[in-house]
Amino acid sequence: MSVGVKCIGIRDAGNESVDDRCVYLTFDDGPDRRNTSEILSVLSEYNVP
């Protein structure tokens, strides 16, 4: 699977404190039959809540 990544500057996502180990993922195109299950599987493998 190939994924395009766009890096932007670090900023606070609201009023909560920013954790150095926190990543926010967005999926602009919605669920995809080919990739969604693979992405969820990888996140689960690394115990991402």
Biopython code that builds the backbone (N, CA, C, O; Angstrom):
import numpy as np
from Bio.PDB.StructureBuilder import StructureBuilder

atoms = [
    (1, "MET", "N", (0.848, -1.168, 0.000)),
    (1, "MET", "CA", (0.000, 0.000, 0.000)),
    (1, "MET", "C", (0.892, 1.229, 0.000)),
    (1, "MET", "O", (1.869, 1.294, 0.746)),
    (2, "SER", "N", (0.566, 2.174, -0.814)),
    (2, "SER", "CA", (1.294, 3.432, -0.887)),
    (2, "SER", "C", (0.386, 4.538, -0.380)),
    (2, "SER", "O", (-0.784, 4.618, -0.754)),
    (3, "VAL", "N", (0.938, 5.395, 0.478)),
    (3, "VAL", "CA", (0.139, 6.459, 1.072)),
    (3, "VAL", "C", (0.873, 7.779, 0.911)),
    (3, "VAL", "O", (2.067, 7.864, 1.200)),
    (4, "GLY", "N", (0.181, 8.798, 0.457)),
    (4, "GLY", "CA", (0.756, 10.134, 0.394)),
    (4, "GLY", "C", (0.630, 10.797, 1.756)),
    (4, "GLY", "O", (-0.399, 10.668, 2.420)),
    (5, "VAL", "N", (1.661, 11.497, 2.171)),
    (5, "VAL", "CA", (1.659, 12.138, 3.486)),
    (5, "VAL", "C", (1.974, 13.613, 3.324)),
    (5, "VAL", "O", (2.875, 13.992, 2.576)),
    (6, "LYS", "N", (1.226, 14.432, 4.028)),
    (6, "LYS", "CA", (1.502, 15.861, 4.043)),
    (6, "LYS", "C", (1.811, 16.261, 5.475)),
    (6, "LYS", "O", (0.978, 16.088, 6.365)),
    (7, "CYS", "N", (2.988, 16.788, 5.699)),
    (7, "CYS", "CA", (3.389, 17.207, 7.042)),
    (7, "CYS", "C", (3.115, 18.692, 7.203)),
    (7, "CYS", "O", (3.443, 19.503, 6.337)),
    (8, "ILE", "N", (2.507, 19.026, 8.326)),
    (8, "ILE", "CA", (2.251, 20.424, 8.640)),
    (8, "ILE", "C", (2.871, 20.724, 9.990)),
    (8, "ILE", "O", (3.286, 19.808, 10.700)),
    (9, "GLY", "N", (2.938, 21.966, 10.344)),
    (9, "GLY", "CA", (3.515, 22.353, 11.625)),
    (9, "GLY", "C", (2.723, 21.797, 12.795)),
    (9, "GLY", "O", (1.521, 21.552, 12.690)),
    (10, "ILE", "N", (3.409, 21.604, 13.903)),
    (10, "ILE", "CA", (2.762, 21.100, 15.118)),
    (10, "ILE", "C", (1.927, 22.216, 15.721)),
    (10, "ILE", "O", (2.366, 23.361, 15.819)),
    (11, "ARG", "N", (0.726, 21.863, 16.119)),
    (11, "ARG", "CA", (-0.128, 22.842, 16.788)),
    (11, "ARG", "C", (-1.075, 22.124, 17.722)),
    (11, "ARG", "O", (-1.332, 20.929, 17.577)),
    (12, "ASP", "N", (-1.577, 22.848, 18.658)),
    (12, "ASP", "CA", (-2.521, 22.309, 19.630)),
    (12, "ASP", "C", (-3.863, 22.113, 18.943)),
    (12, "ASP", "O", (-4.364, 23.026, 18.286)),
    (13, "ALA", "N", (-4.447, 20.936, 19.089)),
    (13, "ALA", "CA", (-5.740, 20.640, 18.468)),
    (13, "ALA", "C", (-6.853, 20.847, 19.481)),
    (13, "ALA", "O", (-7.589, 19.913, 19.799)),
    (14, "GLY", "N", (-6.978, 22.038, 19.977)),
    (14, "GLY", "CA", (-7.999, 22.329, 20.971)),
    (14, "GLY", "C", (-7.364, 22.800, 22.263)),
    (14, "GLY", "O", (-6.234, 23.289, 22.270)),
    (15, "ASN", "N", (-8.092, 22.652, 23.347)),
    (15, "ASN", "CA", (-7.603, 23.123, 24.637)),
    (15, "ASN", "C", (-6.848, 22.072, 25.422)),
    (15, "ASN", "O", (-6.311, 22.376, 26.487)),
    (16, "GLU", "N", (-6.792, 20.856, 24.937)),
    (16, "GLU", "CA", (-6.080, 19.805, 25.647)),
    (16, "GLU", "C", (-4.584, 19.973, 25.447)),
    (16, "GLU", "O", (-4.140, 20.518, 24.436)),
    (17, "SER", "N", (-3.802, 19.497, 26.429)),
    (17, "SER", "CA", (-2.351, 19.598, 26.291)),
    (17, "SER", "C", (-1.879, 18.696, 25.155)),
    (17, "SER", "O", (-2.468, 17.645, 24.899)),
    (18, "VAL", "N", (-0.836, 19.104, 24.492)),
    (18, "VAL", "CA", (-0.298, 18.356, 23.363)),
    (18, "VAL", "C", (0.682, 17.318, 23.877)),
    (18, "VAL", "O", (1.612, 17.646, 24.615)),
    (19, "ASP", "N", (0.479, 16.075, 23.494)),
    (19, "ASP", "CA", (1.357, 14.967, 23.871)),
    (19, "ASP", "C", (2.303, 14.712, 22.707)),
    (19, "ASP", "O", (1.860, 14.601, 21.564)),
    (20, "ASP", "N", (3.598, 14.618, 22.982)),
    (20, "ASP", "CA", (4.578, 14.380, 21.923)),
    (20, "ASP", "C", (4.321, 13.080, 21.173)),
    (20, "ASP", "O", (4.793, 12.917, 20.047)),
    (21, "ARG", "N", (3.584, 12.153, 21.776)),
    (21, "ARG", "CA", (3.334, 10.860, 21.146)),
    (21, "ARG", "C", (1.941, 10.787, 20.527)),
    (21, "ARG", "O", (1.427, 9.695, 20.283)),
    (22, "CYS", "N", (1.345, 11.908, 20.279)),
    (22, "CYS", "CA", (-0.013, 11.947, 19.739)),
    (22, "CYS", "C", (0.025, 12.304, 18.253)),
    (22, "CYS", "O", (0.698, 13.251, 17.848)),
    (23, "VAL", "N", (-0.703, 11.539, 17.455)),
    (23, "VAL", "CA", (-0.801, 11.805, 16.021)),
    (23, "VAL", "C", (-2.278, 11.838, 15.658)),
    (23, "VAL", "O", (-3.042, 10.969, 16.079)),
    (24, "TYR", "N", (-2.681, 12.823, 14.888)),
    (24, "TYR", "CA", (-4.053, 12.914, 14.415)),
    (24, "TYR", "C", (-4.085, 12.476, 12.959)),
    (24, "TYR", "O", (-3.362, 13.022, 12.126)),
    (25, "LEU", "N", (-4.915, 11.500, 12.653)),
    (25, "LEU", "CA", (-5.051, 11.014, 11.284)),
    (25, "LEU", "C", (-6.388, 11.469, 10.721)),
    (25, "LEU", "O", (-7.409, 11.428, 11.408)),
    (26, "THR", "N", (-6.374, 11.897, 9.480)),
    (26, "THR", "CA", (-7.629, 12.214, 8.799)),
    (26, "THR", "C", (-7.693, 11.417, 7.503)),
    (26, "THR", "O", (-6.678, 11.184, 6.845)),
    (27, "PHE", "N", (-8.878, 11.015, 7.159)),
    (27, "PHE", "CA", (-9.111, 10.262, 5.933)),
    (27, "PHE", "C", (-10.132, 11.045, 5.127)),
    (27, "PHE", "O", (-11.338, 10.877, 5.306)),
    (28, "ASP", "N", (-9.649, 11.893, 4.248)),
    (28, "ASP", "CA", (-10.512, 12.819, 3.526)),
    (28, "ASP", "C", (-11.463, 12.156, 2.543)),
    (28, "ASP", "O", (-12.511, 12.717, 2.224)),
    (29, "ASP", "N", (-11.119, 10.984, 2.065)),
    (29, "ASP", "CA", (-11.948, 10.334, 1.058)),
    (29, "ASP", "C", (-12.944, 9.336, 1.634)),
    (29, "ASP", "O", (-13.692, 8.707, 0.887)),
    (30, "GLY", "N", (-12.959, 9.186, 2.947)),
    (30, "GLY", "CA", (-13.877, 8.239, 3.572)),
    (30, "GLY", "C", (-13.374, 6.809, 3.463)),
    (30, "GLY", "O", (-12.261, 6.581, 2.989)),
    (31, "PRO", "N", (-14.174, 5.846, 3.894)),
    (31, "PRO", "CA", (-13.767, 4.437, 3.844)),
    (31, "PRO", "C", (-13.509, 3.989, 2.405)),
    (31, "PRO", "O", (-14.180, 4.423, 1.469)),
    (32, "ASP", "N", (-12.536, 3.125, 2.262)),
    (32, "ASP", "CA", (-12.174, 2.584, 0.955)),
    (32, "ASP", "C", (-12.088, 1.073, 1.082)),
    (32, "ASP", "O", (-11.435, 0.563, 1.993)),
    (33, "ARG", "N", (-12.735, 0.356, 0.186)),
    (33, "ARG", "CA", (-12.759, -1.114, 0.257)),
    (33, "ARG", "C", (-11.374, -1.736, 0.277)),
    (33, "ARG", "O", (-11.160, -2.746, 0.947)),
    (34, "ARG", "N", (-10.442, -1.155, -0.439)),
    (34, "ARG", "CA", (-9.106, -1.747, -0.542)),
    (34, "ARG", "C", (-8.218, -1.404, 0.640)),
    (34, "ARG", "O", (-7.491, -2.271, 1.127)),
    (35, "ASN", "N", (-8.254, -0.166, 1.115)),
    (35, "ASN", "CA", (-7.256, 0.286, 2.078)),
    (35, "ASN", "C", (-7.713, 0.361, 3.527)),
    (35, "ASN", "O", (-6.891, 0.203, 4.429)),
    (36, "THR", "N", (-8.987, 0.595, 3.779)),
    (36, "THR", "CA", (-9.442, 0.805, 5.148)),
    (36, "THR", "C", (-9.130, -0.377, 6.050)),
    (36, "THR", "O", (-8.623, -0.181, 7.155)),
    (37, "SER", "N", (-9.414, -1.588, 5.618)),
    (37, "SER", "CA", (-9.163, -2.754, 6.475)),
    (37, "SER", "C", (-7.672, -2.932, 6.741)),
    (37, "SER", "O", (-7.288, -3.341, 7.837)),
    (38, "GLU", "N", (-6.833, -2.633, 5.765)),
    (38, "GLU", "CA", (-5.385, -2.753, 5.962)),
    (38, "GLU", "C", (-4.885, -1.704, 6.959)),
    (38, "GLU", "O", (-4.062, -2.013, 7.820)),
    (39, "ILE", "N", (-5.369, -0.488, 6.849)),
    (39, "ILE", "CA", (-4.978, 0.571, 7.782)),
    (39, "ILE", "C", (-5.424, 0.221, 9.190)),
    (39, "ILE", "O", (-4.642, 0.351, 10.131)),
    (40, "LEU", "N", (-6.669, -0.222, 9.355)),
    (40, "LEU", "CA", (-7.172, -0.596, 10.677)),
    (40, "LEU", "C", (-6.392, -1.764, 11.258)),
    (40, "LEU", "O", (-6.162, -1.811, 12.467)),
    (41, "SER", "N", (-5.989, -2.694, 10.431)),
    (41, "SER", "CA", (-5.200, -3.836, 10.879)),
    (41, "SER", "C", (-3.839, -3.391, 11.418)),
    (41, "SER", "O", (-3.400, -3.861, 12.467)),
    (42, "VAL", "N", (-3.182, -2.495, 10.705)),
    (42, "VAL", "CA", (-1.878, -1.988, 11.160)),
    (42, "VAL", "C", (-2.031, -1.213, 12.463)),
    (42, "VAL", "O", (-1.222, -1.376, 13.377)),
    (43, "LEU", "N", (-3.053, -0.377, 12.560)),
    (43, "LEU", "CA", (-3.279, 0.368, 13.801)),
    (43, "LEU", "C", (-3.529, -0.579, 14.965)),
    (43, "LEU", "O", (-3.017, -0.355, 16.062)),
    (44, "SER", "N", (-4.295, -1.619, 14.747)),
    (44, "SER", "CA", (-4.570, -2.616, 15.782)),
    (44, "SER", "C", (-3.299, -3.359, 16.183)),
    (44, "SER", "O", (-3.074, -3.626, 17.363)),
    (45, "GLU", "N", (-2.482, -3.685, 15.208)),
    (45, "GLU", "CA", (-1.223, -4.398, 15.457)),
    (45, "GLU", "C", (-0.321, -3.616, 16.413)),
    (45, "GLU", "O", (0.413, -4.209, 17.204)),
    (46, "TYR", "N", (-0.377, -2.286, 16.338)),
    (46, "TYR", "CA", (0.444, -1.433, 17.194)),
    (46, "TYR", "C", (-0.338, -0.887, 18.391)),
    (46, "TYR", "O", (0.092, 0.067, 19.040)),
    (47, "ASN", "N", (-1.492, -1.502, 18.677)),
    (47, "ASN", "CA", (-2.320, -1.132, 19.833)),
    (47, "ASN", "C", (-2.712, 0.342, 19.846)),
    (47, "ASN", "O", (-2.730, 0.981, 20.898)),
    (48, "VAL", "N", (-3.022, 0.867, 18.675)),
    (48, "VAL", "CA", (-3.487, 2.245, 18.579)),
    (48, "VAL", "C", (-4.974, 2.248, 18.907)),
    (48, "VAL", "O", (-5.753, 1.549, 18.260)),
    (49, "PRO", "N", (-5.374, 3.033, 19.913)),
    (49, "PRO", "CA", (-6.805, 3.039, 20.285)),
    (49, "PRO", "C", (-7.681, 3.697, 19.223)),
    (49, "PRO", "O", (-8.898, 3.778, 19.390)),
]
sb = StructureBuilder()
sb.init_structure("model")
sb.init_model(0)
sb.init_chain("A")
sb.init_seg("    ")
for serial, (resi, resn, name, xyz) in enumerate(atoms, 1):
    if name == "N":
        sb.init_residue(resn, " ", resi, " ")
    sb.init_atom(name, np.array(xyz, "f"), 0.0, 1.0, " ", f" {name:<3s}", serial, name[0])
structure = sb.get_structure()
